[in-house]
Amino acid sequence: MAKQPKRQAVTRRELGELGLSGVDSTKSKAPAYRRNKRKKEIIEILSKNLGNVTAACEKVGISRATFYDWRRTDADFDEAITEINERTLDFVEGQLLKGISAGNAKLIIFYLVNRGKSRGYSRKPEEAEVRDVDAATTAAELARAHLEALGIAPKGLPLEELARLVAAKVAEGD
């Protein structure tokens, strides 16, 4: 007698995804109205707490895994969370720029290192790629003038020494 091929077990979730078992593929045992209520609650909480997923999940009483299942399986929920994340990023960028305008040296350096790479700013010398010497020199001169105005660097300090001073300040956490 010929051997029967082994049949692979099909999970309830897989059946649910195919619409064959009446089981919701999101694995949730909660009724849809309660699940939707929790989704709305978590959206409200996330919009107030700057997108802290762990805190929001704890407040609503769901796991992070459930949250990410909802994002994967519910396009409207995912779109709402994406919008919250974008608004949070806008807010944080605004705070960063306010700090820079107030002369916060750490924030100025952070911004230049992260957004000024094309002009030669970098934490690691091997990452610094100077494409245009004039632009790099101008940016360095502007940084020097700003640091001098803030009293962080003495006037007329050569650029190499200024770079060492800034690196030391960053290392100290000033």
Phi and psi restraints in degrees (value plus and minus 20) as a CYANA .aco file:
   2 ALA   PHI     -92.2   -52.2
   2 ALA   PSI     123.9   163.9
   3 LYS   PHI     -92.3   -52.3
   3 LYS   PSI     116.4   156.4
   4 GLN   PHI     -95.9   -55.9
   4 GLN   PSI     116.7   156.7
   5 PRO   PHI     -86.1   -46.1
   5 PRO   PSI     125.1   165.1
   6 LYS   PHI     -87.4   -47.4
   6 LYS   PSI     113.6   153.6
   7 ARG   PHI    -111.8   -71.8
   7 ARG   PSI     115.2   155.2
   8 GLN   PHI    -103.9   -63.9
   8 GLN   PSI     119.7   159.7
   9 ALA   PHI     -89.2   -49.2
   9 ALA   PSI     121.7   161.7
  10 VAL   PHI    -127.4   -87.4
  10 VAL   PSI     108.8   148.8
  11 THR   PHI     -97.8   -57.8
  11 THR   PSI     141.1   181.1
  12 ARG   PHI     -81.9   -41.9
  12 ARG   PSI     -55.6   -15.6
  13 ARG   PHI     -83.7   -43.7
  13 ARG   PSI     -64.1   -24.1
  14 GLU   PHI     -81.8   -41.8
  14 GLU   PSI     -59.4   -19.4
  15 LEU   PHI     -83.8   -43.8
  15 LEU   PSI     -60.7   -20.7
  16 GLY   PHI     -82.8   -42.8
  16 GLY   PSI     -60.2   -20.2
  17 GLU   PHI     -84.3   -44.3
  17 GLU   PSI     -49.1    -9.1
  18 LEU   PHI    -106.1   -66.1
  18 LEU   PSI     -24.8    15.2
  19 GLY   PHI      55.1    95.1
  19 GLY   PSI       4.9    44.9
  20 LEU   PHI    -122.8   -82.8
  20 LEU   PSI     -32.4     7.6
  21 SER   PHI    -140.3  -100.3
  21 SER   PSI     -27.1    12.9
  22 GLY   PHI      58.9    98.9
  22 GLY   PSI     -14.7    25.3
  23 VAL   PHI    -114.2   -74.2
  23 VAL   PSI     111.9   151.9
  24 ASP   PHI     -88.4   -48.4
  24 ASP   PSI     111.1   151.1
  25 SER   PHI     -90.1   -50.1
  25 SER   PSI     -29.2    10.8
  26 THR   PHI    -101.1   -61.1
  26 THR   PSI     -17.7    22.3
  27 LYS   PHI      49.7    89.7
  27 LYS   PSI     -18.1    21.9
  28 SER   PHI     -98.9   -58.9
  28 SER   PSI     113.7   153.7
  29 LYS   PHI    -113.4   -73.4
  29 LYS   PSI     -27.7    12.3
  30 ALA   PHI     -93.3   -53.3
  30 ALA   PSI     124.1   164.1
  31 PRO   PHI     -80.6   -40.6
  31 PRO   PSI     133.3   173.3
  32 ALA   PHI     -76.8   -36.8
  32 ALA   PSI     -61.0   -21.0
  33 TYR   PHI     -83.1   -43.1
  33 TYR   PSI     -57.9   -17.9
  34 ARG   PHI     -92.0   -52.0
  34 ARG   PSI     -58.4   -18.4
  35 ARG   PHI     -83.1   -43.1
  35 ARG   PSI     -64.1   -24.1
  36 ASN   PHI     -85.8   -45.8
  36 ASN   PSI     -56.6   -16.6
  37 LYS   PHI     -83.0   -43.0
  37 LYS   PSI     -63.3   -23.3
  38 ARG   PHI     -85.0   -45.0
  38 ARG   PSI     -57.8   -17.8
  39 LYS   PHI     -82.1   -42.1
  39 LYS   PSI     -64.1   -24.1
  40 LYS   PHI     -84.1   -44.1
  40 LYS   PSI     -60.2   -20.2
  41 GLU   PHI     -82.3   -42.3
  41 GLU   PSI     -64.7   -24.7
  42 ILE   PHI     -87.5   -47.5
  42 ILE   PSI     -54.7   -14.7
  43 ILE   PHI     -83.4   -43.4
  43 ILE   PSI     -64.1   -24.1
  44 GLU   PHI     -81.8   -41.8
  44 GLU   PSI     -66.0   -26.0
  45 ILE   PHI     -83.9   -43.9
  45 ILE   PSI     -65.1   -25.1
  46 LEU   PHI     -83.5   -43.5
  46 LEU   PSI     -55.1   -15.1
  47 SER   PHI     -90.4   -50.4
  47 SER   PSI     -42.2    -2.2
  48 LYS   PHI    -112.3   -72.3
  48 LYS   PSI     -48.1    -8.1
  49 ASN   PHI    -126.1   -86.1
  49 ASN   PSI       4.1    44.1
  50 LEU   PHI      40.8    80.8
  50 LEU   PSI      11.3    51.3
  51 GLY   PHI      62.8   102.8
  51 GLY   PSI       0.9    40.9
  52 ASN   PHI     -94.9   -54.9
  52 ASN   PSI      79.8   119.8
  53 VAL   PHI     -84.4   -44.4
  53 VAL   PSI     -65.7   -25.7
  54 THR   PHI     -79.5   -39.5
  54 THR   PSI     -68.0   -28.0
  55 ALA   PHI     -83.3   -43.3
  55 ALA   PSI     -61.5   -21.5
  56 ALA   PHI     -85.1   -45.1
  56 ALA   PSI     -62.6   -22.6
  57 CYS   PHI     -83.2   -43.2
  57 CYS   PSI     -61.8   -21.8
  58 GLU   PHI     -82.9   -42.9
  58 GLU   PSI     -61.7   -21.7
  59 LYS   PHI     -84.0   -44.0
  59 LYS   PSI     -58.4   -18.4
  60 VAL   PHI    -104.1   -64.1
  60 VAL   PSI     -42.0    -2.0
  61 GLY   PHI      67.5   107.5
  61 GLY   PSI      15.7    55.7
  62 ILE   PHI    -146.0  -106.0
  62 ILE   PSI     144.4   184.4
  63 SER   PHI    -106.0   -66.0
  63 SER   PSI     141.1   181.1
  64 ARG   PHI     -82.8   -42.8
  64 ARG   PSI     -54.3   -14.3
  65 ALA   PHI     -80.5   -40.5
  65 ALA   PSI     -61.8   -21.8
  66 THR   PHI     -83.2   -43.2
  66 THR   PSI     -64.4   -24.4
  67 PHE   PHI     -75.0   -35.0
  67 PHE   PSI     -68.5   -28.5
  68 TYR   PHI     -92.8   -52.8
  68 TYR   PSI     -47.6    -7.6
  69 ASP   PHI     -82.8   -42.8
  69 ASP   PSI     -64.5   -24.5
  70 TRP   PHI     -80.7   -40.7
  70 TRP   PSI     -61.7   -21.7
  71 ARG   PHI     -82.7   -42.7
  71 ARG   PSI     -59.5   -19.5
  72 ARG   PHI     -93.0   -53.0
  72 ARG   PSI     -52.9   -12.9
  73 THR   PHI    -125.1   -85.1
  73 THR   PSI     -29.8    10.2
  74 ASP   PHI    -146.3  -106.3
  74 ASP   PSI      82.4   122.4
  75 ALA   PHI     -81.3   -41.3
  75 ALA   PSI     -58.1   -18.1
  76 ASP   PHI     -86.3   -46.3
  76 ASP   PSI     -62.4   -22.4
  77 PHE   PHI     -82.9   -42.9
  77 PHE   PSI     -66.0   -26.0
  78 ASP   PHI     -80.6   -40.6
  78 ASP   PSI     -61.3   -21.3
  79 GLU   PHI     -83.5   -43.5
  79 GLU   PSI     -60.6   -20.6
  80 ALA   PHI     -84.2   -44.2
  80 ALA   PSI     -61.4   -21.4
  81 ILE   PHI     -88.0   -48.0
  81 ILE   PSI     -60.8   -20.8
  82 THR   PHI     -80.4   -40.4
  82 THR   PSI     -61.6   -21.6
  83 GLU   PHI     -84.0   -44.0
  83 GLU   PSI     -61.3   -21.3
  84 ILE   PHI     -81.3   -41.3
  84 ILE   PSI     -64.4   -24.4
  85 ASN   PHI     -82.4   -42.4
  85 ASN   PSI     -58.8   -18.8
  86 GLU   PHI     -86.9   -46.9
  86 GLU   PSI     -63.4   -23.4
  87 ARG   PHI     -84.2   -44.2
  87 ARG   PSI     -58.0   -18.0
  88 THR   PHI     -83.8   -43.8
  88 THR   PSI     -64.1   -24.1
  89 LEU   PHI     -81.8   -41.8
  89 LEU   PSI     -61.9   -21.9
  90 ASP   PHI     -79.8   -39.8
  90 ASP   PSI     -63.9   -23.9
  91 PHE   PHI     -81.6   -41.6
  91 PHE   PSI     -68.3   -28.3
  92 VAL   PHI     -84.7   -44.7
  92 VAL   PSI     -61.1   -21.1
  93 GLU   PHI     -81.3   -41.3
  93 GLU   PSI     -59.4   -19.4
  94 GLY   PHI     -81.5   -41.5
  94 GLY   PSI     -61.9   -21.9
  95 GLN   PHI     -85.8   -45.8
  95 GLN   PSI     -59.2   -19.2
  96 LEU   PHI     -80.6   -40.6
  96 LEU   PSI     -67.4   -27.4
  97 LEU   PHI     -86.8   -46.8
  97 LEU   PSI     -53.9   -13.9
  98 LYS   PHI     -83.1   -43.1
  98 LYS   PSI     -63.4   -23.4
  99 GLY   PHI     -83.6   -43.6
  99 GLY   PSI     -58.9   -18.9
 100 ILE   PHI     -85.1   -45.1
 100 ILE   PSI     -64.2   -24.2
 101 SER   PHI     -82.1   -42.1
 101 SER   PSI     -50.0   -10.0
 102 ALA   PHI    -100.2   -60.2
 102 ALA   PSI     -24.1    15.9
 103 GLY   PHI      69.8   109.8
 103 GLY   PSI      -1.2    38.8
 104 ASN   PHI     -88.6   -48.6
 104 ASN   PSI      89.2   129.2
 105 ALA   PHI     -80.1   -40.1
 105 ALA   PSI     -59.6   -19.6
 106 LYS   PHI     -81.0   -41.0
 106 LYS   PSI     -62.9   -22.9
 107 LEU   PHI     -90.2   -50.2
 107 LEU   PSI     -55.8   -15.8
 108 ILE   PHI     -81.7   -41.7
 108 ILE   PSI     -67.5   -27.5
 109 ILE   PHI     -83.9   -43.9
 109 ILE   PSI     -64.4   -24.4
 110 PHE   PHI     -75.4   -35.4
 110 PHE   PSI     -68.1   -28.1
 111 TYR   PHI     -82.8   -42.8
 111 TYR   PSI     -67.3   -27.3
 112 LEU   PHI     -83.4   -43.4
 112 LEU   PSI     -61.3   -21.3
 113 VAL   PHI     -84.9   -44.9
 113 VAL   PSI     -57.2   -17.2
 114 ASN   PHI    -110.5   -70.5
 114 ASN   PSI     -49.7    -9.7
 115 ARG   PHI    -134.6   -94.6
 115 ARG   PSI     -28.6    11.4
 116 GLY   PHI    -127.4   -87.4
 116 GLY   PSI       0.8    40.8
 117 LYS   PHI     -80.1   -40.1
 117 LYS   PSI     -55.4   -15.4
 118 SER   PHI     -87.2   -47.2
 118 SER   PSI     -35.5     4.5
 119 ARG   PHI    -124.7   -84.7
 119 ARG   PSI     -12.0    28.0
 120 GLY   PHI      80.7   120.7
 120 GLY   PSI     -19.5    20.5
 121 TYR   PHI    -101.5   -61.5
 121 TYR   PSI     111.8   151.8
 122 SER   PHI    -184.9  -144.9
 122 SER   PSI     132.4   172.4
 123 ARG   PHI     -95.2   -55.2
 123 ARG   PSI     -54.1   -14.1
 124 LYS   PHI    -128.5   -88.5
 124 LYS   PSI     105.0   145.0
 125 PRO   PHI     -75.2   -35.2
 125 PRO   PSI     -54.5   -14.5
 126 GLU   PHI     -89.8   -49.8
 126 GLU   PSI     -37.9     2.1
 127 GLU   PHI    -104.5   -64.5
 127 GLU   PSI     -41.4    -1.4
 128 ALA   PHI     -93.2   -53.2
 128 ALA   PSI      99.7   139.7
 129 GLU   PHI    -142.7  -102.7
 129 GLU   PSI      84.9   124.9
 130 VAL   PHI    -105.9   -65.9
 130 VAL   PSI      91.6   131.6
 131 ARG   PHI    -110.2   -70.2
 131 ARG   PSI     -56.9   -16.9
 132 ASP   PHI    -149.5  -109.5
 132 ASP   PSI      88.3   128.3
 133 VAL   PHI     -79.1   -39.1
 133 VAL   PSI     -60.8   -20.8
 134 ASP   PHI     -83.1   -43.1
 134 ASP   PSI     -64.0   -24.0
 135 ALA   PHI     -85.2   -45.2
 135 ALA   PSI     -61.2   -21.2
 136 ALA   PHI     -85.6   -45.6
 136 ALA   PSI     -62.8   -22.8
 137 THR   PHI     -84.6   -44.6
 137 THR   PSI     -62.8   -22.8
 138 THR   PHI     -81.7   -41.7
 138 THR   PSI     -64.1   -24.1
 139 ALA   PHI     -83.5   -43.5
 139 ALA   PSI     -61.4   -21.4
 140 ALA   PHI     -85.7   -45.7
 140 ALA   PSI     -59.8   -19.8
 141 GLU   PHI     -85.1   -45.1
 141 GLU   PSI     -60.1   -20.1
 142 LEU   PHI     -83.5   -43.5
 142 LEU   PSI     -62.4   -22.4
 143 ALA   PHI     -83.2   -43.2
 143 ALA   PSI     -61.6   -21.6
 144 ARG   PHI     -81.3   -41.3
 144 ARG   PSI     -67.6   -27.6
 145 ALA   PHI     -79.7   -39.7
 145 ALA   PSI     -60.4   -20.4
 146 HIS   PHI     -87.6   -47.6
 146 HIS   PSI     -64.9   -24.9
 147 LEU   PHI     -86.3   -46.3
 147 LEU   PSI     -54.8   -14.8
 148 GLU   PHI     -85.9   -45.9
 148 GLU   PSI     -64.2   -24.2
 149 ALA   PHI     -82.5   -42.5
 149 ALA   PSI     -52.1   -12.1
 150 LEU   PHI    -101.6   -61.6
 150 LEU   PSI     -28.8    11.2
 151 GLY   PHI      60.5   100.5
 151 GLY   PSI      -6.1    33.9
 152 ILE   PHI    -102.0   -62.0
 152 ILE   PSI     -54.9   -14.9
 153 ALA   PHI    -143.6  -103.6
 153 ALA   PSI     121.3   161.3
 154 PRO   PHI     -88.5   -48.5
 154 PRO   PSI     132.3   172.3
 155 LYS   PHI     -84.3   -44.3
 155 LYS   PSI     119.6   159.6
 156 GLY   PHI      57.7    97.7
 156 GLY   PSI      -9.5    30.5
 157 LEU   PHI     -85.8   -45.8
 157 LEU   PSI     110.3   150.3
 158 PRO   PHI     -77.4   -37.4
 158 PRO   PSI     129.8   169.8
 159 LEU   PHI     -77.2   -37.2
 159 LEU   PSI     -58.4   -18.4
 160 GLU   PHI     -82.7   -42.7
 160 GLU   PSI     -62.8   -22.8
 161 GLU   PHI     -89.7   -49.7
 161 GLU   PSI     -56.2   -16.2
 162 LEU   PHI     -81.3   -41.3
 162 LEU   PSI     -61.8   -21.8
 163 ALA   PHI     -82.3   -42.3
 163 ALA   PSI     -62.3   -22.3
 164 ARG   PHI     -83.9   -43.9
 164 ARG   PSI     -60.7   -20.7
 165 LEU   PHI     -81.8   -41.8
 165 LEU   PSI     -66.1   -26.1
 166 VAL   PHI     -83.7   -43.7
 166 VAL   PSI     -63.1   -23.1
 167 ALA   PHI     -80.7   -40.7
 167 ALA   PSI     -61.2   -21.2
 168 ALA   PHI     -85.8   -45.8
 168 ALA   PSI     -60.1   -20.1
 169 LYS   PHI     -83.3   -43.3
 169 LYS   PSI     -61.6   -21.6
 170 VAL   PHI     -84.7   -44.7
 170 VAL   PSI     -63.2   -23.2
 171 ALA   PHI     -84.5   -44.5
 171 ALA   PSI     -56.5   -16.5
 172 GLU   PHI     -93.5   -53.5
 172 GLU   PSI     -43.2    -3.2
 173 GLY   PHI      70.0   110.0
 173 GLY   PSI      -3.3    36.7
